[in-house]
């Protein structure tokens, strides 16, 4: 199933309160407990701990309350890493069928095709 379609299904379950994170679920996790949410896939659940393989290739284990369903789509406001190494606010304007590549429109008018692993929600 394409990632975007799975995200829509997960979002519907999450709003009903019926979602428990399971291996293979696409999620957003708070890297190192910070305020930003990064996309990834659940690798393992052990009690209240969820191990995430983030889209940028990193892994970590977070408490379940720092993991939520992946809910990005066209119109989602994100921050993405630009070629100068800085994060800038943008809006998703298109997603590939697998959901890993997105087109974004930055607040300054620049456009970019990038990967979800180079974006986050602040």
C-alpha positions as CSV (number, residue, x, y, z in Angstrom):
1,X,0.0,0.0,0.0
2,X,1.4,3.5,-0.9
3,X,2.7,5.4,2.1
4,X,0.2,8.3,1.5
5,X,-2.8,5.9,1.5
6,X,-1.5,4.3,4.7
7,X,-1.1,7.7,6.3
8,X,-4.8,8.5,5.5
9,X,-5.9,5.2,7.1
10,X,-3.7,5.8,10.1
11,X,-5.0,9.3,10.5
12,X,-8.6,8.0,10.5
13,X,-7.9,5.4,13.2
14,X,-6.0,7.9,15.3
15,X,-8.8,10.4,15.3
16,X,-11.1,7.6,16.6
17,X,-8.6,6.8,19.4
18,X,-8.3,3.2,18.2
19,X,-4.7,3.3,17.1
20,X,-1.9,1.5,18.9
21,X,1.6,1.8,17.3
22,X,2.7,-1.4,15.7
23,X,5.8,-2.5,13.7
24,X,5.4,-1.2,10.2
25,X,3.2,1.8,11.1
26,X,4.3,5.1,9.6
27,X,4.6,7.6,12.4
28,X,6.0,11.0,13.5
29,X,8.4,10.8,16.5
30,X,9.9,13.5,18.7
31,X,13.6,13.1,18.0
32,X,15.4,13.0,21.4
33,X,12.3,14.3,23.0
34,X,12.5,17.7,21.3
35,X,9.7,19.8,20.0
36,X,9.9,18.8,16.3
37,X,8.2,15.7,14.9
38,X,10.1,13.6,12.3
39,X,8.7,10.9,9.9
40,X,9.6,7.3,10.3
41,X,8.4,3.7,10.6
42,X,7.9,1.7,13.8
43,X,10.4,-1.1,14.0
44,X,9.6,-2.5,17.5
45,X,7.2,-1.9,20.4
46,X,8.2,-3.0,23.9
47,X,5.8,-2.0,26.6
48,X,5.6,1.8,26.5
49,X,8.7,2.2,24.3
50,X,8.6,2.5,20.5
51,X,11.7,2.1,18.3
52,X,11.5,4.2,15.1
53,X,13.6,4.1,12.0
54,X,13.3,7.7,10.8
55,X,13.2,8.5,7.1
56,X,16.7,10.0,7.3
57,X,18.0,6.6,8.3
58,X,18.5,7.3,12.0
59,X,16.9,5.1,14.8
60,X,15.9,5.7,18.3
61,X,13.5,4.5,21.0
62,X,10.9,6.9,22.3
63,X,8.1,6.7,24.9
64,X,4.8,6.0,23.2
65,X,3.5,9.5,24.1
66,X,6.2,11.0,21.9
67,X,5.0,9.0,18.8
68,X,1.9,9.9,16.8
69,X,0.5,8.7,13.4
70,X,2.0,10.0,10.2
71,X,-0.5,12.6,8.9
72,X,1.3,14.6,6.2
73,X,-0.4,15.4,3.0
74,X,-0.8,18.2,0.5
75,X,-1.2,21.4,2.4
76,X,0.7,20.3,5.5
77,X,3.0,22.9,6.9
78,X,6.6,21.6,7.5
79,X,10.1,22.8,7.9
80,X,12.6,21.4,5.4
81,X,16.4,21.3,5.2
82,X,17.6,23.6,2.4
83,X,20.9,23.2,0.5
84,X,22.5,25.7,2.8
85,X,22.0,23.4,5.8
86,X,19.3,25.6,7.4
87,X,15.6,24.7,8.1
88,X,12.9,26.8,6.5
89,X,9.2,26.8,6.7
90,X,7.3,25.3,3.7
91,X,4.0,23.8,2.6
92,X,3.7,20.4,0.9
93,X,2.3,20.9,-2.6
94,X,2.6,17.4,-4.0
95,X,3.6,13.9,-2.8
96,X,4.8,10.9,-4.9
97,X,2.7,7.8,-4.7
98,X,5.0,6.2,-2.2
99,X,5.0,9.3,0.0
100,X,8.8,9.5,0.5
101,X,9.4,12.4,-2.0
102,X,7.5,15.6,-1.6
103,X,7.3,18.9,-3.4
104,X,7.3,21.9,-1.1
105,X,6.8,25.6,-1.5
106,X,8.9,27.7,0.9
107,X,7.6,30.9,2.4
108,X,10.0,32.9,0.3
109,X,8.5,31.4,-2.9
110,X,11.3,28.9,-3.7
111,X,10.2,25.4,-4.6
112,X,12.0,22.1,-4.0
113,X,11.5,18.4,-4.5
114,X,12.9,16.7,-1.4
115,X,12.6,13.6,0.7
116,X,10.5,13.4,3.9
117,X,13.6,12.6,5.8
118,X,14.8,16.2,5.2
119,X,11.6,17.6,6.7
120,X,9.9,17.9,10.1
121,X,6.9,19.5,11.8
122,X,7.8,22.1,14.4
